[in-house]
Amino acid sequence: MSIETESFDLTFGSIHYAGTRLTIPIDDDEYMVYRVEIANHRRGSSSLVTFHLDRDDSCPEHKTVGQSASAYLSVDEAKQIMQALQQAIKEADDEL
């Protein structure tokens, strides 16, 4: 199982959306995946960091299609989340 990474740069009217999308397989058959998007969401002079998490199940015999959640964060909020994530990664890495 490998993580796929792709960059995107989209404009919808006055909204510019650019960032990275990661597709992370959950099972060996790669039917179930997490998709994580982290992007700069800019409209005019205001800019937010968006975090979108999507769980998708494309296995033909399953009925659940997917679940998703999004957060629109200020730059300071995104920095706080990044610091917490870096700390959790460091602690987990130290335990290995």
Stockholm file with secondary structure:
# STOCKHOLM 1.0

chainA/1-96         MSIETESFDLTFGSIHYAGTRLTIPIDDDEYMVYRVEIANHRRGSSSLVTFHLDRDDSCPEHKTVGQSASAYLSVDEAKQIMQALQQAIKEADDEL
#=GR chainA/1-96 SS CCCEEEEEEEEETTEEEEEEEEEEECSTTSCEEEEEEEEEEEETTEEEEEEEEEEEECCTTCCCCEEEEEEEECHHHHHHHHHHHHHHHHHHHHHC
#=GC SS_cons        CCCEEEEEEEEETTEEEEEEEEEEECSTTSCEEEEEEEEEEEETTEEEEEEEEEEEECCTTCCCCEEEEEEEECHHHHHHHHHHHHHHHHHHHHHC
//
